[in-house]
Amino acid sequence: MAYIGPEPNPGQNREVDDISSSFNGSTTAFTLQVSSQNVSPGSANAIIVSLGGVVQNPGTDYTVAASTLTFTTAPANGLSFFGLVLGQGIDAVEPADASVTATKLASPLDLPDNQKIRFGTGNDLEIFHSTHSDVVNSTNELRLRSNDLRLQNQAATQNYLKGVNSGAVELYHSGTKQCETSANGLAFPSGKGIDFSAVASGSGMTSELLDDYEEGTFSPIPDAGGGVTFTYAHNTGFYTKIGQTVTFQIYLMFYASSISGGNSGNGVAIQGLPYTIKNNDRYNPAFTVGRTYNFDIDSDKRIYAYGDHNSTNIRMIVESDDTVGALLTAGQVDQSTCLTFISGVYCI
């Protein structure tokens, strides 16, 4: 292990530079040098000092601290000086447990490149710097424990990753949060999502960001305007929204239970889709009518459905071959009880 304390000079006696020219009867402290380089004997017993031809008593007549020699009595002007730093033996004394304090170490503690700090009986954990800075763990897990944890750039102006105590782990890009863990999995801030821009795109591509997912229910409501009242036993809707696309299914048991005079020809709309259909006068998405029951239409007629753009309404069309068709009317669903299944996909 590295030596702690003044570096020893085993087997080497060195005469220190003459300091007598600085004696003036008042100065007591002098710097010890060999060939104009500071030297540290290590202790008063590791240097022989002579004043005026008289060998001085170490610890009584003088003390040594690092490279400073301090006399108890200031040497008089004109006294001669001689000093000899003795070659030092190495006293390999093991310090007691927990006895080396921070004040005994250099601050900061510097290690050259590729010198490692090692932990564990088998050097299980190593910390060192070569071309890069490395923390190498070779056994079991590497655990970092903190109330909160941040990985930041060197200037501490941007987060890379943030761990919140008993909460989320957040990921950042250029200092902006992109996602975080939640109680249900992975959560994205508004406007963020899964970016598919690395894959090939169609010529009409407008977005490659999957930024929304939602599941839910809604209540479709039949409506034919004033003068018509509907009664329904079931009006259940289910939907899934992925990005800007909504998929839905409807189960509707209803009928026009009250029609005032002259309103039986009013067109029927099924209202209440969970999101407004895309606003484009050329966009009326086609929906599928899975079944109808008790609708009062001729046997040669068929029912189709579509969505009104910029609305939450479904329209139902009754038509035969090669005809424009007409809206389903209140008078055609006035029998108790009418039934229909409708499903579809539309953009918002």
DABELPE-V317263 format. One record per residue. N is the residue number from 1. RES is the residue in one letter. SS is DSSP state (alpha for helix, beta for strand, coil for the rest). PHI is phi in whole degrees, 0 to 359 (999 if undefined). D_LAST is the distance of its C-alpha to the last C-alpha in Angstrom with 2 decimals. Layout:
n:N res:RES ss:SS phi:PHI d_last:D_LAST
n:N res:RES ss:SS phi:PHI d_last:D_LAST
//
This chain:
n:1 res:M ss:coil phi:999 d_last:71.68
n:2 res:A ss:coil phi:295 d_last:71.82
n:3 res:Y ss:coil phi:282 d_last:74.78
n:4 res:I ss:coil phi:258 d_last:74.07
n:5 res:G ss:coil phi:116 d_last:76.34
n:6 res:P ss:coil phi:300 d_last:78.55
n:7 res:E ss:coil phi:294 d_last:78.78
n:8 res:P ss:coil phi:287 d_last:82.23
n:9 res:N ss:coil phi:235 d_last:84.75
n:10 res:P ss:coil phi:297 d_last:86.77
n:11 res:G ss:coil phi:75 d_last:90.27
n:12 res:Q ss:coil phi:234 d_last:90.13
n:13 res:N ss:coil phi:264 d_last:92.47
n:14 res:R ss:beta phi:227 d_last:91.68
n:15 res:E ss:beta phi:280 d_last:93.77
n:16 res:V ss:coil phi:276 d_last:91.75
n:17 res:D ss:coil phi:296 d_last:92.27
n:18 res:D ss:coil phi:292 d_last:95.10
n:19 res:I ss:coil phi:249 d_last:93.92
n:20 res:S ss:alpha phi:295 d_last:97.39
n:21 res:S ss:alpha phi:292 d_last:96.90
n:22 res:S ss:alpha phi:264 d_last:94.46
n:23 res:F ss:coil phi:289 d_last:96.97
n:24 res:N ss:coil phi:218 d_last:97.92
n:25 res:G ss:coil phi:84 d_last:98.98
n:26 res:S ss:coil phi:232 d_last:95.75
n:27 res:T ss:coil phi:279 d_last:92.81
n:28 res:T ss:coil phi:248 d_last:92.13
n:29 res:A ss:beta phi:253 d_last:88.86
n:30 res:F ss:beta phi:222 d_last:88.71
n:31 res:T ss:beta phi:270 d_last:86.22
n:32 res:L ss:coil phi:272 d_last:87.35
n:33 res:Q ss:beta phi:222 d_last:86.86
n:34 res:V ss:beta phi:238 d_last:88.05
n:35 res:S ss:coil phi:55 d_last:88.28
n:36 res:S ss:coil phi:68 d_last:86.25
n:37 res:Q ss:beta phi:246 d_last:83.37
n:38 res:N ss:beta phi:304 d_last:82.65
n:39 res:V ss:coil phi:227 d_last:83.80
n:40 res:S ss:coil phi:241 d_last:83.13
n:41 res:P ss:coil phi:297 d_last:85.95
n:42 res:G ss:coil phi:105 d_last:83.92
n:43 res:S ss:coil phi:199 d_last:86.61
n:44 res:A ss:alpha phi:295 d_last:89.98
n:45 res:N ss:alpha phi:282 d_last:91.76
n:46 res:A ss:alpha phi:262 d_last:90.30
n:47 res:I ss:beta phi:218 d_last:92.21
n:48 res:I ss:beta phi:265 d_last:95.97
n:49 res:V ss:beta phi:238 d_last:96.74
n:50 res:S ss:beta phi:235 d_last:100.19
n:51 res:L ss:beta phi:241 d_last:101.30
n:52 res:G ss:coil phi:58 d_last:104.74
n:53 res:G ss:coil phi:84 d_last:105.60
n:54 res:V ss:beta phi:249 d_last:104.79
n:55 res:V ss:beta phi:291 d_last:102.05
n:56 res:Q ss:coil phi:269 d_last:99.68
n:57 res:N ss:coil phi:272 d_last:98.58
n:58 res:P ss:beta phi:296 d_last:94.82
n:59 res:G ss:coil phi:86 d_last:92.97
n:60 res:T ss:coil phi:253 d_last:95.94
n:61 res:D ss:coil phi:274 d_last:96.78
n:62 res:Y ss:beta phi:201 d_last:93.26
n:63 res:T ss:beta phi:228 d_last:89.72
n:64 res:V ss:beta phi:229 d_last:86.94
n:65 res:A ss:beta phi:227 d_last:83.20
n:66 res:A ss:coil phi:56 d_last:81.25
n:67 res:S ss:coil phi:257 d_last:83.19
n:68 res:T ss:beta phi:256 d_last:84.91
n:69 res:L ss:beta phi:258 d_last:88.60
n:70 res:T ss:beta phi:238 d_last:89.79
n:71 res:F ss:beta phi:271 d_last:93.50
n:72 res:T ss:coil phi:291 d_last:94.80
n:73 res:T ss:coil phi:242 d_last:97.37
n:74 res:A ss:coil phi:299 d_last:96.64
n:75 res:P ss:coil phi:295 d_last:98.77
n:76 res:A ss:coil phi:285 d_last:101.50
n:77 res:N ss:coil phi:299 d_last:101.65
n:78 res:G ss:coil phi:98 d_last:103.63
n:79 res:L ss:coil phi:292 d_last:103.04
n:80 res:S ss:coil phi:277 d_last:102.33
n:81 res:F ss:beta phi:224 d_last:99.23
n:82 res:F ss:beta phi:214 d_last:98.44
n:83 res:G ss:beta phi:220 d_last:95.36
n:84 res:L ss:beta phi:225 d_last:94.45
n:85 res:V ss:beta phi:280 d_last:91.07
n:86 res:L ss:coil phi:278 d_last:91.83
n:87 res:G ss:coil phi:298 d_last:90.01
n:88 res:Q ss:coil phi:262 d_last:87.73
n:89 res:G ss:coil phi:280 d_last:87.42
n:90 res:I ss:coil phi:258 d_last:84.02
n:91 res:D ss:coil phi:267 d_last:83.77
n:92 res:A ss:coil phi:277 d_last:80.89
n:93 res:V ss:coil phi:258 d_last:80.26
n:94 res:E ss:coil phi:282 d_last:77.16
n:95 res:P ss:coil phi:293 d_last:75.58
n:96 res:A ss:coil phi:293 d_last:75.06
n:97 res:D ss:coil phi:304 d_last:71.66
n:98 res:A ss:coil phi:60 d_last:69.31
n:99 res:S ss:coil phi:261 d_last:72.05
n:100 res:V ss:coil phi:270 d_last:70.38
n:101 res:T ss:coil phi:263 d_last:68.39
n:102 res:A ss:alpha phi:299 d_last:65.91
n:103 res:T ss:alpha phi:291 d_last:68.69
n:104 res:K ss:alpha phi:273 d_last:70.63
n:105 res:L ss:coil phi:253 d_last:67.86
n:106 res:A ss:coil phi:292 d_last:66.80
n:107 res:S ss:coil phi:233 d_last:63.75
n:108 res:P ss:coil phi:281 d_last:61.56
n:109 res:L ss:coil phi:273 d_last:62.59
n:110 res:D ss:coil phi:260 d_last:62.21
n:111 res:L ss:coil phi:238 d_last:62.15
n:112 res:P ss:coil phi:289 d_last:62.34
n:113 res:D ss:coil phi:305 d_last:59.85
n:114 res:N ss:coil phi:70 d_last:59.79
n:115 res:Q ss:coil phi:272 d_last:61.73
n:116 res:K ss:coil phi:252 d_last:59.98
n:117 res:I ss:beta phi:264 d_last:59.79
n:118 res:R ss:beta phi:241 d_last:59.97
n:119 res:F ss:beta phi:230 d_last:59.37
n:120 res:G ss:coil phi:94 d_last:60.38
n:121 res:T ss:coil phi:295 d_last:63.51
n:122 res:G ss:coil phi:251 d_last:62.06
n:123 res:N ss:coil phi:53 d_last:60.35
n:124 res:D ss:coil phi:293 d_last:57.08
n:125 res:L ss:beta phi:233 d_last:55.25
n:126 res:E ss:beta phi:232 d_last:55.92
n:127 res:I ss:beta phi:234 d_last:54.78
n:128 res:F ss:beta phi:198 d_last:55.81
n:129 res:H ss:beta phi:234 d_last:55.00
n:130 res:S ss:coil phi:237 d_last:55.67
n:131 res:T ss:coil phi:289 d_last:53.34
n:132 res:H ss:coil phi:240 d_last:50.54
n:133 res:S ss:beta phi:265 d_last:50.68
n:134 res:D ss:beta phi:234 d_last:50.62
n:135 res:V ss:beta phi:240 d_last:50.48
n:136 res:V ss:beta phi:245 d_last:51.54
n:137 res:N ss:beta phi:245 d_last:51.51
n:138 res:S ss:coil phi:250 d_last:53.22
n:139 res:T ss:coil phi:225 d_last:53.43
n:140 res:N ss:coil phi:55 d_last:50.82
n:141 res:E ss:coil phi:260 d_last:48.00
n:142 res:L ss:coil phi:259 d_last:47.63
n:143 res:R ss:coil phi:247 d_last:46.62
n:144 res:L ss:coil phi:248 d_last:45.63
n:145 res:R ss:coil phi:241 d_last:45.99
n:146 res:S ss:coil phi:198 d_last:44.82
n:147 res:N ss:coil phi:300 d_last:43.31
n:148 res:D ss:coil phi:229 d_last:40.59
n:149 res:L ss:beta phi:227 d_last:40.25
n:150 res:R ss:beta phi:228 d_last:38.98
n:151 res:L ss:beta phi:251 d_last:39.17
n:152 res:Q ss:beta phi:231 d_last:39.22
n:153 res:N ss:coil phi:289 d_last:40.25
n:154 res:Q ss:coil phi:298 d_last:43.94
n:155 res:A ss:coil phi:279 d_last:43.54
n:156 res:A ss:coil phi:60 d_last:41.68
n:157 res:T ss:coil phi:256 d_last:38.97
n:158 res:Q ss:coil phi:223 d_last:36.01
n:159 res:N ss:beta phi:275 d_last:35.10
n:160 res:Y ss:beta phi:263 d_last:34.52
n:161 res:L ss:beta phi:212 d_last:34.31
n:162 res:K ss:beta phi:224 d_last:34.91
n:163 res:G ss:beta phi:250 d_last:36.05
n:164 res:V ss:coil phi:261 d_last:36.11
n:165 res:N ss:coil phi:305 d_last:38.92
n:166 res:S ss:coil phi:58 d_last:37.76
n:167 res:G ss:coil phi:218 d_last:34.13
n:168 res:A ss:coil phi:277 d_last:31.56
n:169 res:V ss:beta phi:251 d_last:32.21
n:170 res:E ss:beta phi:251 d_last:30.15
n:171 res:L ss:beta phi:247 d_last:29.59
n:172 res:Y ss:beta phi:236 d_last:29.49
n:173 res:H ss:beta phi:227 d_last:29.04
n:174 res:S ss:coil phi:53 d_last:31.02
n:175 res:G ss:coil phi:84 d_last:31.49
n:176 res:T ss:beta phi:252 d_last:27.82
n:177 res:K ss:beta phi:294 d_last:26.75
n:178 res:Q ss:beta phi:256 d_last:24.27
n:179 res:C ss:beta phi:194 d_last:24.42
n:180 res:E ss:beta phi:205 d_last:26.81
n:181 res:T ss:beta phi:285 d_last:28.07
n:182 res:S ss:beta phi:222 d_last:27.35
n:183 res:A ss:coil phi:297 d_last:28.84
n:184 res:N ss:coil phi:255 d_last:26.16
n:185 res:G ss:beta phi:143 d_last:26.16
n:186 res:L ss:beta phi:244 d_last:24.42
n:187 res:A ss:beta phi:243 d_last:22.28
n:188 res:F ss:coil phi:245 d_last:20.35
n:189 res:P ss:coil phi:296 d_last:20.21
n:190 res:S ss:coil phi:303 d_last:17.01
n:191 res:G ss:coil phi:88 d_last:15.86
n:192 res:K ss:coil phi:252 d_last:18.10
n:193 res:G ss:coil phi:180 d_last:17.79
n:194 res:I ss:beta phi:269 d_last:19.23
n:195 res:D ss:beta phi:264 d_last:19.89
n:196 res:F ss:coil phi:255 d_last:20.28
n:197 res:S ss:coil phi:292 d_last:21.52
n:198 res:A ss:coil phi:284 d_last:24.96
n:199 res:V ss:coil phi:262 d_last:24.06
n:200 res:A ss:coil phi:298 d_last:23.92
n:201 res:S ss:coil phi:237 d_last:20.87
n:202 res:G ss:coil phi:285 d_last:19.84
n:203 res:S ss:coil phi:294 d_last:20.54
n:204 res:G ss:coil phi:261 d_last:16.97
n:205 res:M ss:coil phi:301 d_last:15.92
n:206 res:T ss:coil phi:244 d_last:13.80
n:207 res:S ss:coil phi:201 d_last:13.78
n:208 res:E ss:coil phi:235 d_last:15.99
n:209 res:L ss:beta phi:250 d_last:15.35
n:210 res:L ss:beta phi:274 d_last:14.30
n:211 res:D ss:coil phi:244 d_last:13.71
n:212 res:D ss:coil phi:202 d_last:12.33
n:213 res:Y ss:beta phi:212 d_last:13.39
n:214 res:E ss:beta phi:204 d_last:13.59
n:215 res:E ss:beta phi:234 d_last:15.35
n:216 res:G ss:beta phi:185 d_last:16.12
n:217 res:T ss:beta phi:234 d_last:17.12
n:218 res:F ss:beta phi:210 d_last:16.33
n:219 res:S ss:coil phi:240 d_last:18.58
n:220 res:P ss:coil phi:290 d_last:17.71
n:221 res:I ss:beta phi:236 d_last:19.99
n:222 res:P ss:beta phi:287 d_last:21.55
n:223 res:D ss:beta phi:212 d_last:22.31
n:224 res:A ss:coil phi:226 d_last:24.48
n:225 res:G ss:coil phi:80 d_last:25.35
n:226 res:G ss:coil phi:296 d_last:28.76
n:227 res:G ss:coil phi:89 d_last:31.68
n:228 res:V ss:beta phi:234 d_last:29.88
n:229 res:T ss:beta phi:241 d_last:29.80
n:230 res:F ss:beta phi:254 d_last:28.23
n:231 res:T ss:beta phi:242 d_last:29.68
n:232 res:Y ss:beta phi:221 d_last:27.92
n:233 res:A ss:beta phi:272 d_last:29.40
n:234 res:H ss:beta phi:220 d_last:26.26
n:235 res:N ss:beta phi:217 d_last:22.61
n:236 res:T ss:beta phi:245 d_last:21.02
n:237 res:G ss:beta phi:228 d_last:17.52
n:238 res:F ss:beta phi:235 d_last:16.56
n:239 res:Y ss:beta phi:213 d_last:13.31
n:240 res:T ss:beta phi:227 d_last:12.61
n:241 res:K ss:beta phi:246 d_last:9.72
n:242 res:I ss:beta phi:236 d_last:10.58
n:243 res:G ss:coil phi:61 d_last:9.11
n:244 res:Q ss:coil phi:260 d_last:5.43
n:245 res:T ss:beta phi:251 d_last:6.51
n:246 res:V ss:beta phi:245 d_last:7.47
n:247 res:T ss:beta phi:247 d_last:10.97
n:248 res:F ss:beta phi:219 d_last:12.97
n:249 res:Q ss:beta phi:223 d_last:16.56
n:250 res:I ss:beta phi:235 d_last:18.28
n:251 res:Y ss:beta phi:237 d_last:22.05
n:252 res:L ss:beta phi:228 d_last:23.25
n:253 res:M ss:beta phi:246 d_last:26.95
n:254 res:F ss:beta phi:203 d_last:27.50
n:255 res:Y ss:beta phi:192 d_last:29.50
n:256 res:A ss:beta phi:279 d_last:30.24
n:257 res:S ss:beta phi:279 d_last:33.25
n:258 res:S ss:beta phi:213 d_last:34.19
n:259 res:I ss:beta phi:230 d_last:33.91
n:260 res:S ss:coil phi:283 d_last:35.94
n:261 res:G ss:coil phi:306 d_last:37.77
n:262 res:G ss:coil phi:83 d_last:35.92
n:263 res:N ss:coil phi:250 d_last:32.41
n:264 res:S ss:coil phi:292 d_last:32.43
n:265 res:G ss:coil phi:272 d_last:30.71
n:266 res:N ss:coil phi:297 d_last:27.64
n:267 res:G ss:beta phi:289 d_last:24.39
n:268 res:V ss:coil phi:265 d_last:22.65
n:269 res:A ss:beta phi:240 d_last:19.02
n:270 res:I ss:beta phi:257 d_last:17.68
n:271 res:Q ss:beta phi:259 d_last:15.74
n:272 res:G ss:coil phi:105 d_last:14.17
n:273 res:L ss:coil phi:304 d_last:11.08
n:274 res:P ss:coil phi:292 d_last:10.30
n:275 res:Y ss:coil phi:224 d_last:6.82
n:276 res:T ss:coil phi:289 d_last:6.04
n:277 res:I ss:coil phi:293 d_last:4.83
n:278 res:K ss:coil phi:312 d_last:4.18
n:279 res:N ss:coil phi:271 d_last:7.71
n:280 res:N ss:coil phi:208 d_last:10.08
n:281 res:D ss:coil phi:294 d_last:13.26
n:282 res:R ss:coil phi:255 d_last:13.62
n:283 res:Y ss:coil phi:242 d_last:10.46
n:284 res:N ss:coil phi:227 d_last:11.45
n:285 res:P ss:coil phi:297 d_last:10.83
n:286 res:A ss:beta phi:279 d_last:14.18
n:287 res:F ss:beta phi:245 d_last:14.89
n:288 res:T ss:beta phi:257 d_last:18.25
n:289 res:V ss:beta phi:265 d_last:20.90
n:290 res:G ss:beta phi:283 d_last:23.15
n:291 res:R ss:beta phi:196 d_last:25.92
n:292 res:T ss:beta phi:229 d_last:27.17
n:293 res:Y ss:beta phi:218 d_last:30.42
n:294 res:N ss:coil phi:72 d_last:32.59
n:295 res:F ss:coil phi:283 d_last:30.51
n:296 res:D ss:coil phi:270 d_last:33.10
n:297 res:I ss:coil phi:231 d_last:32.41
n:298 res:D ss:coil phi:294 d_last:34.95
n:299 res:S ss:coil phi:293 d_last:35.62
n:300 res:D ss:coil phi:266 d_last:34.65
n:301 res:K ss:coil phi:258 d_last:31.14
n:302 res:R ss:beta phi:231 d_last:27.89
n:303 res:I ss:beta phi:245 d_last:24.61
n:304 res:Y ss:beta phi:239 d_last:21.21
n:305 res:A ss:beta phi:222 d_last:17.75
n:306 res:Y ss:beta phi:210 d_last:14.51
n:307 res:G ss:beta phi:255 d_last:11.42
n:308 res:D ss:coil phi:282 d_last:11.69
n:309 res:H ss:coil phi:297 d_last:9.21
n:310 res:N ss:coil phi:56 d_last:8.53
n:311 res:S ss:coil phi:209 d_last:9.87
n:312 res:T ss:coil phi:243 d_last:10.19
n:313 res:N ss:beta phi:253 d_last:12.95
n:314 res:I ss:beta phi:250 d_last:14.36
n:315 res:R ss:beta phi:254 d_last:17.17
n:316 res:M ss:beta phi:242 d_last:20.17
n:317 res:I ss:beta phi:250 d_last:22.42
n:318 res:V ss:beta phi:256 d_last:26.13
n:319 res:E ss:beta phi:210 d_last:27.76
n:320 res:S ss:coil phi:242 d_last:30.71
n:321 res:D ss:coil phi:304 d_last:31.52
n:322 res:D ss:coil phi:57 d_last:31.04
n:323 res:T ss:coil phi:235 d_last:29.87
n:324 res:V ss:coil phi:292 d_last:26.90
n:325 res:G ss:coil phi:84 d_last:26.72
n:326 res:A ss:beta phi:217 d_last:26.00
n:327 res:L ss:beta phi:297 d_last:23.82
n:328 res:L ss:coil phi:302 d_last:25.07
n:329 res:T ss:beta phi:253 d_last:27.33
n:330 res:A ss:alpha phi:299 d_last:28.58
n:331 res:G ss:alpha phi:292 d_last:31.98
n:332 res:Q ss:alpha phi:272 d_last:30.76
n:333 res:V ss:alpha phi:229 d_last:29.64
n:334 res:D ss:coil phi:257 d_last:32.61
n:335 res:Q ss:coil phi:263 d_last:34.39
n:336 res:S ss:coil phi:271 d_last:34.47
n:337 res:T ss:coil phi:237 d_last:32.50
n:338 res:C ss:beta phi:275 d_last:29.63
n:339 res:L ss:beta phi:223 d_last:27.46
n:340 res:T ss:beta phi:209 d_last:24.24
n:341 res:F ss:beta phi:245 d_last:22.03
n:342 res:I ss:beta phi:225 d_last:18.51
n:343 res:S ss:beta phi:224 d_last:16.11
n:344 res:G ss:beta phi:182 d_last:13.03
n:345 res:V ss:beta phi:226 d_last:10.14
n:346 res:Y ss:beta phi:211 d_last:6.73
n:347 res:C ss:beta phi:258 d_last:3.77
n:348 res:I ss:coil phi:247 d_last:0.00
//
